[in-house]
Structures are given as structure tokens and as C-alpha cells.
Amino acid sequence: MLGNWRRSAAALVGVVLIALLPSFAAQRNPPAWSVRWQPQRPVNGSPVVFQVTSLARLDALSGKWLDHDVFFSFDPRSRSWFGIAGVSLETRAGKYELALEGKTDAGKMLSWQKSILVAKASYHQIVIRVPAKFTEPSPEQQQEIKADQSLKHDVFSTTNAQKEWSGSFLPPVDATISDVFGTTRTFNGKTQSVHQGLDYGVPQGTPVAALNRGKVLLARPLFFEGNCVVLDHGQGLLTIYMHLSKFEVKEGEQVARGQEIALSGGTGRATGPHLHVAVRWEGIYLNPATLLSLKLP
């Protein structure tokens, strides 16, 4: 009798456990999508790198963030998709949706959204003196500026969806930063602008390296920027190097991460020799210091 009772109790426990297994399994199952991002606390002016992992095997992945396209590339080592994006200086603090759309190997379309918090950054102001021609240009100089604007519009409109960059971005020079991103500048007490890059206080003739692998879109003199190089790193991301004294690359050339592309100088609207580096993503200027801090595959 006792043996029969034990067998019946064990059977009953087994039935209960089997009944509970589906709910336990459901709790253990991870969500269909996993999204991580760097930096963990994006602010206005931040570049952002999204890492997306999907349980379904995807053939392609695309995204939308703050009304901009996000282009993703698959990294076999981490089995994740990586895409570069950014937050403009004008973006208010708040939560914003990253909308994802993937296509499976079988052709099925999947979609998902992730809400991401953007915080507000604090930027400061400075006053600068420059030659009068940079705040009160002559008619001839205004024509030169207009021609430069047309050229820059064509160059900056270039959007390469394919990933060109590889690995973390490197500093262009081994030097301290003399002025940071986001500073509001007043030139000669009149003209105001926002500093949309990083300044490195290096002497003229300092070798300047490419932040990452890419293609040379521009290598020529401009009125405000002086001798200027623009590199396309893919996924809508450009880096810009200004006030150079000498070019070491030509337009259309492919360059490697860390390759010497120019020598620093003081050409264009500059108070003296230094290097200005800017990062631009789909028409938005982003903080290069943040990009340089990200750990990328």
C-alpha cells in the first residue's frame, strides 16, 4: 500500500511539473530582438552605435532614428548587426524610438521598436578675434564662399550605405584637445557660430592620421576651412580635417585607419596653427570625442 501511494504521489508531481514547464520555458525565452548602444547615455551632439541581435536569422536589417536612416552591417564574430547614427545638437532631451525592420533568409519581414533616452548636454561659450575678411568678406570673397558652399553641398550629400570603417576610431594626432565640440563662438564681437568639432593644439607640419578606413571625397582648399580633407567611412558617416598645410592623399583614394593623410597648419579661418576635426552623419555634426571613446568591432 505504501509503495502504491508513493508511486501515485510521484506521478502526480510529475504531471504538475509537466504542466508548469511551458510557463517556465516562456519565462526563460529571451526577447526576439536585443539592442545595445554606445554611449549608454546619449546626449544631444552624440554619435550612437547600435548593436542588434535577432533570434531569427536575418538577411538584411535597416533602421530609423530621429527621422534618419540607419544602415546596418552584420559582424560574423559577434553575430550582431552594427549601425552608426547620431543625435543633433538641436534635439531635445527625451525618449526616442529606434524602429528596426529585418528580412529573414526566407524573405519574411520582421519589425521591432526600442525606446531610447537622450539626455541634455552642457556646452560653453568663448570669444575669438580673427582677420576681418572672415566676418566681413568682400564681394569677391563672398563669391568664393558661395562656390565653396555649393561644393560642400555636393560632397556632404554623398551617402554610402555600405560600412567602410573597421574597428574603433583613432585620434588623428597624439596631442591634447585645445577646444571641444559644442562651444558657442563669437567672432570679432559680431558673428556667432557653434564649434562643430575638436581642435588639437599642434604645431604646423604635424602628421594627421585618418580616424578610420574610408574613401577621400575631398582634398582641396576652401575659404573658411583652409586646406581640407573629407573622408567617407560608410553608413552615412564622414570625418573632416581642416586648416591643413599639405595634402598627402588625393580625391578618390582609399585610405586605411591611421594612415597619414595630411600635415597640420593654420590655413582658412584660424587664429594660428592647429588641427580641427569634425564628424558628420547624414547632415548632422557630432562630437568626435564621443566617437573616439567607443569600442567597436
C-alpha positions in Angstrom: 0.0 0.0 0.0 2.8 2.4 1.0 4.6 1.7 -2.3 1.5 2.3 -4.4 0.9 5.6 -2.5 4.5 6.7 -3.2 4.2 5.8 -6.9 0.9 7.8 -7.2 2.4 10.8 -5.5 5.4 10.8 -7.7 3.2 10.5 -10.8 1.1 13.5 -9.6 4.2 15.6 -9.0 5.4 14.7 -12.5 2.0 15.8 -14.0 2.2 19.1 -12.1 5.8 19.8 -13.3 4.9 18.9 -16.9 2.0 21.3 -16.7 4.3 24.1 -15.3 7.1 23.6 -17.8 5.6 25.7 -20.6 5.3 28.7 -18.3 8.9 28.2 -17.0 10.2 27.9 -20.6 8.3 31.0 -21.6 10.0 33.0 -18.8 13.4 31.8 -19.9 13.0 32.6 -23.6 14.8 35.8 -24.4 13.0 38.5 -26.5 13.2 38.2 -30.3 15.4 41.3 -30.5 18.3 42.6 -28.4 19.5 46.1 -28.8 22.6 47.7 -27.1 24.1 51.1 -27.8 27.2 53.2 -27.1 27.4 55.6 -25.4 25.0 54.2 -22.8 23.8 57.7 -22.1 23.4 59.5 -25.4 23.1 63.4 -25.3 22.4 66.0 -28.0 25.5 66.0 -30.2 26.4 62.3 -29.5 27.2 59.8 -32.2 25.5 56.5 -31.3 26.5 53.0 -32.3 23.6 50.4 -32.2 24.3 46.7 -31.8 21.3 44.5 -32.7 21.0 40.7 -32.2 18.0 38.8 -33.5 16.9 35.2 -32.8 15.7 34.9 -36.4 18.4 34.6 -39.0 18.4 37.9 -40.9 19.5 38.5 -44.5 19.2 42.3 -44.1 18.5 44.9 -41.4 17.6 48.6 -41.6 16.5 51.2 -39.1 15.0 54.7 -38.5 16.2 57.0 -35.7 15.2 60.6 -35.3 13.9 60.7 -38.9 17.2 59.5 -40.3 18.0 56.1 -41.9 20.4 53.8 -40.0 22.4 51.4 -42.1 23.4 48.1 -40.5 26.2 45.7 -41.4 26.5 42.1 -40.0 29.5 41.2 -37.9 30.1 37.4 -38.0 32.3 37.3 -34.9 29.7 38.8 -32.6 26.8 37.5 -34.7 25.3 41.0 -34.4 24.4 43.9 -36.7 26.1 47.2 -36.2 24.9 50.7 -37.3 26.2 54.2 -36.7 23.7 57.0 -36.0 23.7 60.3 -34.1 21.7 62.9 -32.2 21.8 66.5 -33.4 22.7 69.4 -31.2 19.1 70.7 -31.5 17.5 67.5 -30.3 15.6 68.0 -27.0 16.1 65.6 -24.1 13.5 62.8 -24.1 12.7 59.3 -25.3 13.0 58.5 -29.0 12.1 55.3 -30.9 14.6 53.3 -32.8 12.5 51.5 -35.4 14.0 48.3 -36.9 13.0 46.2 -39.9 14.7 42.9 -40.8 14.3 40.5 -43.6 14.9 36.8 -42.9 16.6 34.3 -45.3 13.1 33.1 -46.2 12.0 36.6 -47.2 9.8 37.3 -44.2 9.7 40.9 -42.9 10.1 41.5 -39.2 9.8 44.8 -37.3 10.5 46.0 -33.8 10.9 49.3 -31.8 13.1 50.3 -28.9 12.7 53.4 -26.9 16.0 55.1 -26.0 16.5 58.0 -23.6 18.5 61.1 -24.8 19.8 63.5 -22.2 20.8 67.2 -22.5 24.5 68.1 -22.7 26.0 71.3 -21.4 28.2 73.4 -23.8 30.1 76.7 -23.1 30.8 80.0 -24.9 34.1 81.8 -25.9 35.1 85.0 -27.8 37.6 84.9 -30.6 39.4 87.5 -32.8 40.1 86.6 -36.5 41.0 88.7 -39.6 38.2 90.9 -40.7 37.7 89.1 -44.0 36.2 86.1 -42.2 33.4 88.2 -40.6 33.1 90.9 -43.3 34.1 89.3 -46.6 34.5 91.3 -49.8 32.2 90.7 -52.8 34.9 88.6 -54.4 35.3 86.6 -51.2 31.6 86.2 -50.9 31.6 84.6 -54.4 34.4 82.2 -53.2 32.3 81.3 -50.2 29.3 80.7 -52.3 31.3 78.4 -54.6 32.6 76.5 -51.6 29.0 76.1 -50.2 27.9 74.5 -53.5 30.9 72.2 -53.5 30.4 71.2 -49.8 26.7 70.5 -50.5 27.6 68.1 -53.2 30.3 66.4 -51.1 28.2 66.2 -47.9 25.2 64.8 -49.9 27.2 61.7 -50.5 25.7 58.8 -48.5 27.4 55.4 -48.7 25.2 52.8 -47.1 28.0 50.2 -47.0 30.2 50.0 -44.0 33.8 51.2 -44.7 35.1 51.7 -41.2 36.6 48.8 -39.3 37.4 48.8 -35.6 37.5 51.7 -33.1 38.2 55.2 -34.4 41.7 56.5 -33.6 42.7 60.1 -32.7 44.2 62.0 -35.7 47.2 63.2 -33.7 48.9 62.5 -30.4 48.1 65.8 -28.7 45.8 67.4 -26.1 42.5 68.9 -27.2 42.6 72.7 -27.1 38.8 73.3 -27.8 35.9 71.0 -27.5 32.7 70.3 -29.5 29.6 72.4 -29.0 31.3 75.6 -27.9 29.3 78.8 -29.0 31.9 81.2 -30.5 31.6 84.9 -31.1 34.0 86.2 -33.8 35.1 89.8 -33.6 32.1 90.6 -31.4 29.7 90.0 -34.2 29.5 86.6 -35.9 28.3 83.7 -33.8 28.7 80.0 -34.6 28.9 76.7 -32.9 32.2 74.8 -32.8 31.3 71.6 -34.6 34.4 69.6 -34.0 37.6 69.2 -31.9 40.7 71.4 -32.0 44.1 69.9 -31.4 46.9 72.4 -30.5 49.6 71.0 -32.7 52.4 73.0 -34.5 52.4 73.4 -38.3 53.6 70.3 -40.1 52.3 67.7 -37.6 51.3 64.4 -39.4 47.5 63.9 -39.4 46.1 60.4 -39.5 42.7 59.1 -40.8 40.4 58.3 -37.9 39.3 55.1 -39.7 39.3 53.4 -43.0 37.4 55.2 -45.8 37.5 57.0 -49.2 38.8 60.5 -49.8 35.8 62.6 -51.0 37.6 66.0 -50.9 41.2 67.2 -50.7 41.4 70.9 -51.7 41.5 74.4 -50.2 38.3 76.2 -49.0 37.7 79.7 -47.8 36.8 79.1 -44.1 38.2 75.6 -43.7 41.5 76.2 -45.4 43.1 73.1 -46.9 40.5 70.4 -46.1 40.2 66.7 -46.4 36.8 64.8 -46.2 36.7 61.0 -45.7 33.7 58.8 -46.2 33.5 55.9 -43.7 30.2 54.4 -45.0 26.9 54.2 -43.2 26.4 57.9 -43.7 29.5 58.9 -41.7 32.1 61.5 -42.8 35.2 62.9 -41.0 36.6 66.3 -41.9 40.1 67.6 -41.3 40.7 71.4 -41.6 43.4 74.1 -41.7 46.0 71.8 -43.2 49.3 72.9 -44.6 49.8 70.0 -47.0 47.8 67.1 -48.6 49.1 63.6 -48.5 46.1 62.0 -50.3 44.1 62.6 -53.4 40.3 62.6 -54.1 39.0 59.1 -54.8 41.8 57.4 -52.9 41.1 54.6 -50.4 42.8 55.1 -47.0 43.5 52.8 -44.1 42.8 53.6 -40.4 45.7 55.5 -39.0 47.2 56.3 -42.5 48.8 59.8 -42.8 46.5 61.9 -44.9 47.9 65.5 -44.4 50.1 67.8 -42.4 48.5 70.3 -39.9 48.6 74.0 -40.5 46.8 77.3 -40.0 45.0 77.9 -43.3 41.5 79.3 -43.6 39.7 80.9 -40.6 42.2 80.0 -37.9 43.8 82.0 -35.1 47.0 80.0 -35.5 48.4 76.5 -36.4 46.1 73.7 -35.1 44.1 70.8 -36.4 40.3 70.9 -36.5 38.5 67.6 -36.8 34.7 67.2 -37.4 32.4 64.3 -37.6 29.3 64.5 -39.8 26.5 61.9 -40.1 23.7 62.4 -42.6 23.9 66.2 -42.3 24.4 66.3 -38.5 27.6 67.3 -36.8 28.5 65.0 -33.9 31.1 65.1 -31.1 34.3 63.5 -32.3 35.5 62.9 -28.7 32.5 60.6 -28.1 33.2 58.7 -31.4 36.8 58.2 -30.3 35.7 56.7 -27.0 33.5 53.9 -28.5 34.7 50.3 -28.5 33.8 49.0 -32.0 34.4 45.7 -33.8 
